[in-house]
Amino acid sequence: MDLTRALRFSDQRVAGWSARAGRRPAASCQLIERIASVNAVVVLRALPLLVLVSTACSTQFTAQPCSIDGDCGGLVCELRNLQPVCVDPEEATLTIGESAPATGANQALGTGMKAGIELAFREQNAAGGINGRQLVLDFRDDGYVPEQAEANVRSLLDVQVSATEMPRCPSTSAMLAGGTPVSATRLTRGPKAVLAILGDVGTPTMLRAAPVAIETGTVFFGAFTGASTLLRDTAAGDCARYIFNVRASYAQEAQATVEYFKKVGITGYQRLISFDQADSFGQAGYDGLVTATRNTMGPFPTGIDSVTPIYRVRYVRNDDSSVPAQAVTTEGYLGQLLANDTTGNPIAVGIMMTDTYGAGTEYIKALRTWQYDGQAAPAGKATRLKLYFSNVSFVGPNTLAERLRDLGKVPGSATANFVDSVVISQVVPNYQGDLSKVRRPRSRRSRATSRLRCSSRASRRTGGRSPPSRSSTRSRPCPTPGSGSARRRGSPRRTTSTPTRCGARSSSRTARSRICISGAQGLQFSSLNEAASHEPAAPGSGGPRARPAADLGR
């Protein structure tokens, strides 16, 4: 064997082993035998190299210590036996934890969040991950049960409980929303802890999971809830630095909702109703409604119940069978409104719903069925009552729309549909805006899933009735011959428009209608009845026509 070639080859291999902090390919270690096969003179001349190579091939080595990835020269800095050392990125995945409902009455809320996270992770991993590290989601099903959510997060963070040390976060030992404290002593991360908690779903579950996460110094990111308690108030103290919110609060949604009610002619608190879940989630929505009503319609009269100034009915979490009784109670209240108003004029009533899709469907179904049941009493309920249902964004808009659409027309009415006058506040960016962070996810989603369908195709499949679940919230118009709008499937939609300002009419023809509320901090509303009753696409228009935002609510 040529010694010069052997030395050059060896130098390259040894340099590679050093850079990779002890990773030793078996084929390279055979180099010792190859050099040893040369004559004794060569072996003596190459003795320093053989010692170096032998050391590299030893099973004993010292990993390079580090503080950050930049210390590792192409490797990444990772904890091994509680010590930060340089390792191969392939051996250092970034595991993110999530607890959300994948079973039970509200499973669609969790499965949707999980699917979105996995889609984002797949795309990032395909692009090389994070400095070569692959992202991994460790998902735990909590069934929308607070106690299970807490148990999941404790497991994900491998929580270690101190016997004597006091908690470092005030929220750890606090009775949040009337619940029991998560711990009276300090909690710390264990050696098997995930990097962060992402996409927790629900207010009651968040109030058990978030205190555990932030007590251990773990990032709690992007919870699917608009509650103010803990996430947006001072309950966490200095530990609030571990909380990252990416959506509007329920208080902001309530403000936009009351402004919408006022827009459609509801001017007094007596004609507002709250249908909400009987827990911290429902309370957050109700508190926001009371505050928004006071800000928009003026102070409540003296002498009324200061705790419950607005009429309210509540259902039991994860129990849709508790809804019919609340609907009957609401029917009594609506009948009293009709009896007290002797003008004979229409009565507009706004119902803010802090709910989930199952309970919301049952409630709307019950009230609409009662309204058109043909019974004489109370007089005028079918002709005078104008009911407007506004759901908070957490409801699960796709599933709610799908269930209401499937109910079809209201029995006893020739024209009324269950989706009529049902809106959902939305807290995401305007999907028509000329923003790359809005357009690109829509394009990726259309490539990655088969759920997106053109509204005209959906209309053909359903006999002319466009399904609101996939057209009201996510549908895109179909190109028509000669429209010049044909494009390759999955490619980004080109646009030079800017986001529509409040009060302006959009020139875009889309399958999704919006209500633009001034002062609502960018919040929008999806109207289910508009999405379910699109006019046919005009020839060459590029898609179905939707009524302008300014027309909604008339």
C-alpha positions in Angstrom: 0.0 0.0 0.0 1.3 3.5 -0.9 2.3 5.2 2.4 1.5 8.7 1.1 -1.9 7.7 0.0 -2.5 6.0 3.3 -1.4 9.0 5.4 -3.6 11.4 3.4 -6.5 9.0 3.7 -5.9 8.6 7.4 -5.6 12.4 8.1 -9.0 13.0 6.4 -10.7 10.2 8.4 -9.2 11.3 11.7 -10.2 14.9 11.1 -13.7 13.7 10.4 -13.9 11.6 13.6 -12.7 14.6 15.7 -15.3 16.9 14.1 -18.0 14.4 14.7 -17.2 14.0 18.4 -16.3 10.4 18.5 -18.5 8.9 15.7 -16.2 6.2 14.2 -17.3 4.4 11.0 -16.4 0.7 11.2 -14.9 0.7 7.7 -12.4 3.5 8.6 -11.2 1.6 11.6 -10.0 -1.2 9.3 -7.4 1.2 8.1 -5.1 0.1 10.9 -5.0 -3.4 9.6 -4.4 -2.1 6.1 -1.4 0.0 7.2 -0.1 -2.9 9.4 0.0 -5.1 6.3 2.8 -2.9 4.9 6.4 -3.8 5.8 7.9 -3.1 9.3 9.7 0.1 8.1 6.5 1.6 7.0 4.8 0.6 10.3 7.5 2.3 12.3 7.3 5.5 10.2 3.5 5.5 10.6 3.5 4.7 14.3 2.3 8.1 15.4 -0.6 7.9 13.0 -1.5 4.3 14.2 -1.6 5.5 17.7 -4.0 8.4 16.8 -6.2 6.1 14.6 -6.3 3.5 17.4 -7.4 6.1 19.9 -10.2 7.2 17.5 -11.3 3.5 17.1 -11.4 3.0 20.9 -14.9 2.6 22.5 -13.8 5.1 25.1 -13.9 8.8 24.2 -14.7 12.1 25.7 -17.5 14.1 24.0 -16.9 17.7 23.3 -18.6 20.0 25.8 -20.7 22.9 24.5 -23.0 25.8 25.4 -24.8 26.4 22.1 -24.9 24.7 18.7 -22.3 27.1 17.4 -19.7 25.5 19.6 -20.0 22.2 17.8 -18.9 22.9 14.3 -21.8 21.3 12.4 -23.1 19.2 15.2 -25.6 20.3 17.8 -25.4 20.9 21.5 -27.6 18.4 23.4 -27.9 17.2 27.0 -26.4 13.8 27.6 -26.4 12.5 31.2 -27.4 16.0 32.2 -24.2 17.4 30.5 -24.3 19.6 27.3 -22.2 17.9 24.7 -21.9 17.9 20.9 -23.8 15.2 19.1 -24.9 14.4 15.6 -28.2 16.2 14.7 -29.7 12.8 13.7 -29.4 11.7 17.3 -31.0 14.9 18.8 -34.6 15.2 17.8 -36.6 18.1 19.1 -39.7 16.6 20.8 -42.7 18.9 21.4 -45.6 17.9 23.6 -49.3 18.4 23.1 -52.4 17.5 25.2 -55.7 17.8 23.4 -59.0 15.9 22.9 -58.8 13.1 20.3 -61.7 11.2 21.7 -65.0 12.2 23.3 -67.7 14.7 22.5 -65.3 17.4 21.4 -62.6 15.3 19.6 -62.7 17.3 16.4 -61.2 20.3 18.3 -58.1 18.3 19.2 -57.7 16.3 16.1 -57.8 19.5 14.0 -55.0 21.1 16.1 -52.9 18.0 16.0 -53.3 17.7 12.2 -52.2 21.3 11.7 -49.1 20.9 13.9 -48.1 17.7 12.2 -48.4 19.3 8.8 -46.1 22.2 9.9 -43.6 19.7 11.4 -43.5 17.6 8.2 -42.8 20.6 6.1 -40.0 21.9 8.4 -38.5 18.4 8.7 -38.5 18.1 4.9 -36.6 21.4 4.7 -33.9 20.1 7.1 -35.5 20.5 10.4 -34.0 22.9 13.0 -30.2 23.0 12.4 -30.5 19.4 11.2 -32.7 18.3 14.1 -36.0 16.7 13.3 -39.2 17.9 15.0 -41.3 15.2 16.7 -44.8 15.6 18.2 -45.6 13.6 21.4 -49.4 13.8 21.5 -51.5 12.8 24.4 -55.3 12.5 24.4 -57.1 14.3 27.3 -60.7 13.9 26.1 -61.2 17.6 27.0 -61.1 16.5 30.7 -59.0 18.9 32.9 -57.6 16.3 35.3 -56.4 14.2 32.3 -54.8 17.3 30.7 -52.8 17.9 33.9 -51.7 14.3 34.1 -50.6 14.4 30.4 -48.5 17.5 30.9 -46.9 16.1 34.1 -46.0 13.0 32.1 -44.7 14.9 29.1 -42.5 17.0 31.3 -41.4 14.1 33.5 -42.3 16.3 36.4 -40.2 16.0 39.6 -42.0 17.1 42.8 -40.0 18.8 45.6 -40.8 17.7 49.1 -40.0 21.1 50.7 -39.3 23.9 48.3 -41.9 26.5 47.6 -43.3 27.0 44.1 -41.6 29.7 42.1 -44.8 30.7 40.2 -47.8 32.1 42.1 -50.2 30.2 39.8 -48.9 26.9 41.0 -50.5 27.1 44.4 -53.4 29.4 43.4 -57.0 28.4 43.1 -57.5 29.4 39.5 -61.2 29.8 38.5 -62.2 28.1 41.8 -60.2 25.0 41.1 -57.7 23.3 43.4 -54.0 24.2 43.2 -51.8 22.0 41.0 -49.1 21.8 43.7 -48.1 23.2 47.1 -44.4 22.6 46.4 -42.0 23.3 43.5 -42.2 21.3 40.3 -39.2 20.8 38.0 -38.5 19.2 34.7 -37.2 15.7 34.6 -34.6 14.2 32.3 -37.2 12.9 29.9 -39.1 16.2 29.5 -40.2 17.4 26.1 -38.9 20.8 24.9 -42.2 22.7 25.0 -46.0 22.3 25.2 -47.8 23.4 22.1 -51.5 23.6 21.0 -53.3 22.9 24.3 -57.0 22.9 23.5 -59.6 24.4 25.9 -59.9 26.8 28.8 -60.6 24.2 31.6 -57.9 22.0 30.4 -55.5 24.9 30.0 -56.1 26.0 33.7 -54.7 22.6 34.8 -51.9 22.1 32.2 -50.4 25.6 32.0 -49.5 26.1 35.7 -47.6 22.8 35.6 -45.7 23.8 32.4 -44.7 27.3 33.5 -43.8 26.1 37.0 -41.2 23.8 35.5 -39.9 26.6 33.2 -41.3 25.1 30.1 -42.7 27.2 27.2 -46.5 27.0 26.9 -47.2 28.1 23.3 -50.3 28.8 21.3 -53.1 27.5 23.5 -56.4 27.2 21.7 -58.4 29.4 24.1 -59.1 33.0 24.4 -59.4 33.0 28.2 -57.9 35.8 30.2 -57.2 33.9 33.4 -53.5 33.0 33.6 -52.8 33.5 29.9 -53.5 37.2 29.8 -53.7 38.4 33.5 -51.1 38.7 36.3 -51.8 35.3 37.9 -48.6 33.8 36.6 -46.4 36.6 38.0 -42.9 36.6 36.5 -43.6 33.1 35.1 -45.8 34.7 32.4 -42.6 34.9 30.3 -43.1 31.2 29.5 -46.6 31.9 28.0 -47.0 32.8 24.3 -50.5 33.6 23.0 -51.1 33.7 19.2 -54.8 34.5 19.1 -57.3 37.1 20.3 -59.0 36.8 23.7 -62.7 35.9 24.3 -63.1 39.5 25.6 -62.1 40.8 22.2 -64.4 38.3 20.5 -67.3 39.4 22.8 -66.7 43.0 21.9 -66.8 42.3 18.2 -70.0 40.2 18.8 -71.8 42.9 20.6 -70.9 45.4 17.9 -72.3 42.9 15.3 -75.5 42.6 17.4 -75.8 46.3 17.4 -75.3 46.4 13.7 -78.3 44.1 13.1 -80.6 46.2 15.3 -80.2 44.8 18.9 -79.9 47.8 21.2 -80.7 46.6 24.7 -79.2 44.2 27.1 -82.7 42.6 27.7 -82.5 41.2 24.1 -79.1 39.5 24.7 -78.8 35.9 25.8 -75.7 34.0 26.8 -75.5 30.2 26.0 -72.3 29.0 27.6 -70.5 26.1 29.1 -70.8 25.7 32.8 -67.1 26.1 33.6 -64.2 28.6 33.3 -64.6 28.6 29.5 -68.2 29.7 29.6 -67.4 32.2 32.4 -64.7 33.8 30.2 -67.2 34.3 27.4 -69.9 35.6 29.7 -67.6 38.1 31.5 -66.5 39.4 28.0 -70.2 39.7 26.9 -71.1 41.8 30.0 -68.1 44.1 29.6 -68.7 44.5 25.9 -72.4 45.3 26.4 -71.5 48.0 29.0 -68.9 49.5 26.7 -71.1 49.4 23.6 -74.7 50.0 24.9 -74.0 51.9 28.1 -74.2 51.0 31.8 -76.7 48.6 33.1 -79.7 50.0 35.1 -79.4 50.2 38.8 -81.1 47.5 40.7 -80.5 44.6 38.3 -78.4 41.6 39.3 -74.8 42.8 39.1 -73.5 39.2 38.8 -75.8 38.1 36.0 -77.1 41.2 34.3 -77.6 39.4 31.0 -79.9 36.4 30.7 -77.9 33.3 30.8 -78.3 29.5 30.3 -75.5 27.0 30.8 -74.9 23.4 29.7 -72.6 20.7 31.2 -69.2 20.2 29.6 -68.9 17.0 27.4 -72.7 16.4 28.0 -74.8 17.4 25.0 -77.8 15.8 26.7 -77.8 18.7 29.1 -78.7 21.2 26.3 -82.4 20.6 25.7 -83.3 21.7 29.2 -81.4 25.0 28.6 -83.2 25.4 25.3 -86.6 25.0 27.0 -85.6 27.7 29.6 -84.6 30.0 26.7 -87.9 29.5 25.0 -89.7 30.7 28.1 -87.5 33.9 28.1 -88.2 34.5 24.5 -91.9 34.0 25.0 -91.8 36.6 27.8 -90.1 39.1 25.4 -92.9 38.6 22.9 -95.6 39.1 25.6 -94.0 42.2 26.9 -93.7 43.9 23.5 -97.1 45.0 22.3 -95.9 47.0 19.3 -96.2 44.0 16.9 -92.8 44.9 15.5 -90.1 42.3 14.9 -87.9 41.6 17.9 -84.2 41.0 17.2 -82.4 38.8 19.8 -78.7 38.2 19.9 -77.4 34.9 21.4 -73.7 34.8 22.2 -72.6 31.1 22.3 -69.5 30.2 24.3 -69.8 26.6 23.4 -68.5 23.6 21.4 -70.0 22.2 18.2 -72.1 19.4 19.7 -73.8 21.6 22.3 -74.2 24.5 19.8 -75.9 22.3 17.2 -78.4 20.9 19.8 -79.2 24.4 21.1 -79.8 26.0 17.7 -81.8 23.0 16.5 -84.0 23.1 19.6 -84.8 26.8 19.3 -85.4 26.8 15.6 -87.7 23.8 15.9 -89.7 25.5 18.6 -89.9 28.7 16.7 -91.6 27.0 13.7 -93.4 24.2 15.4 -96.8 25.7 14.4 -98.1 26.1 17.9 -100.1 29.3 18.5 -98.4 30.3 21.7 -96.5 32.4 22.1 -98.0 34.5 19.4 -95.6 35.8 16.8 -92.7 33.6 17.5 -92.4 32.5 13.9 -92.9 35.9 12.3 -91.7 38.4 14.8 -88.6 36.8 16.4 -85.3 37.4 14.6 -82.7 35.2 16.3 -79.0 35.8 15.7 -76.6 33.1 16.9 -73.0 34.2 17.3 -70.5 31.5 18.3 -67.0 32.1 19.6 -64.1 30.8 17.5 -63.5 27.8 19.8 -66.8 26.2 18.7 -65.2 24.1 16.0 -66.7 25.9 12.9 -66.3 23.2 10.4 -68.1 20.5 12.4 -70.8 22.9 13.6 -71.4 24.0 10.0 -71.5 20.4 8.8 -74.0 19.3 11.4 -76.3 22.3 10.8 -76.2 21.9 7.1 -77.1 18.2 7.4 -80.2 19.2 9.3 -81.4 21.0 6.2 -84.6 23.1 6.4 -86.4 23.7 9.7 -89.6 21.6 10.0 -92.7 23.7 9.6 -91.0 26.4 7.5 -90.8 26.6 3.8 -87.8 28.8 3.7 -85.9 28.7 7.0 -82.7 26.6 7.3 -80.9 25.7 10.5 -77.8 27.6 9.3 -79.7 30.9 9.0 -78.3 33.8 11.0 -75.5 31.7 12.5 -72.1 33.3 12.6 -68.8 32.4 14.0 -66.1 34.9 15.1 -62.8 34.2 13.5 -59.4 35.2 15.0 -57.1 34.2 12.1 -55.6 36.6 9.6 -57.7 37.5 6.6 -57.1 34.6 4.2 -57.5 37.0 1.2 -54.8 39.3 2.4 -51.6 39.8 0.4 -49.5 38.3 3.1 -47.1 35.4 2.4 -47.7 33.9 5.8 -51.4 33.7 5.0 -51.1 32.5 1.4 -48.4 29.9 1.8 -50.1 27.9 4.6 -53.3 27.8 2.4 -51.3 26.5 -0.5 -49.5 23.9 1.6 -52.8 22.8 3.1 -54.4 22.4 -0.3 -51.5 20.2 -1.4 -51.4 18.1 1.7 -55.0 17.3 2.2 -57.9 16.3 0.0 -60.5 18.1 2.1 -60.4 21.3 0.1 -62.8 21.2 -2.7 -64.0 23.8 -5.1 -67.4 25.2 -4.1 -68.9 24.4 -7.5 -67.9 20.8 -7.2 -69.2 20.6 -3.7 -72.5 22.1 -5.0 -72.8 19.4 -7.7 -72.2 16.7 -5.2 -74.9 18.0 -2.9 -77.5 18.8 -5.5 -76.9 22.5 -5.6 -76.4 23.1 -1.9 -72.9 23.9 -1.1 -71.6 22.4 2.2 -70.7 25.1 4.7 -68.1 23.1 6.6 -65.7 22.9 3.7 -66.9 25.8 1.6 -67.8 28.3 4.2 -64.5 28.1 6.1 -62.1 26.8 3.5 -63.5 26.6 0.0 -61.9 28.2 -3.0 -63.6 29.2 -6.2 -63.3 26.9 -9.3 -61.7 28.4 -12.5 -64.1 28.6 -15.4 -63.3 28.4 -19.1 -62.2 31.8 -20.3 -61.9 33.3 -16.9 -58.1 33.4 -17.1 -58.0 32.1 -13.5 -56.8 28.6 -14.2 -53.7 27.6 -12.2 -51.8 24.6 -11.3 -53.4 22.7 -8.3 -51.6 23.5 -5.1 -49.8 26.6 -6.4 -50.1 29.8 -4.4 -52.9 32.2 -5.5 -51.4 35.3 -7.0 -52.8 38.5 -5.8 -51.7 42.1 -5.5 -54.6 43.2 -3.4 -54.3 44.5 0.2 -56.4 43.3 3.0 -59.9 44.7 2.8 -60.5 47.5 5.2 -63.5 47.5 7.5 -66.6 48.9 5.8 -65.0 48.5 2.3 -66.5 46.1 -0.3 -64.1 43.5 -1.5 -63.8 42.9 -5.2 -62.8 39.3 -4.6 -65.4 36.7 -5.4 -65.1 34.0 -2.8 -67.1 31.2 -1.4 -66.8 32.6 2.1 -68.7 35.6 3.4 -67.5 37.9 6.1 -68.8 40.6 8.4 -66.4 43.4 9.0 -66.8 45.0 12.4 -65.1 48.3 13.0 -62.8 48.4 16.0 -62.7 44.6 16.3 -58.9 44.3 16.2 -59.0 42.4 12.9 -61.6 39.9 14.0 -64.0 38.6 11.3 -67.1 36.6 11.2 -68.0 33.6 9.0 -71.7 33.5 8.1 -72.9 29.9 7.8 -76.2 30.7 6.0 -74.3 32.8 3.4 -71.9 30.0 2.8 -74.7 27.5 2.3 -76.7 29.6 -0.2 -74.2 30.9 -2.8 -75.5 32.0 -6.0 -74.3 30.0 -9.1 -71.1 31.2 -10.6 -71.5 33.7 -13.4 -69.9 32.7 -16.7 -66.3 33.8 -16.7 -66.5 35.1 -13.2 -64.0 32.6 -11.7 -66.2 31.5 -8.9 -69.5 31.8 -7.0 -70.8 35.2 -5.9 -71.1 36.0 -2.2 -72.9 39.0 -0.8 -70.6 41.8 0.2 -69.7 42.1 3.9 -71.8 45.3 4.2 -74.9 43.4 3.2 -74.6 40.7 5.9 -77.1 41.0 8.7 -79.8 42.7 6.7 
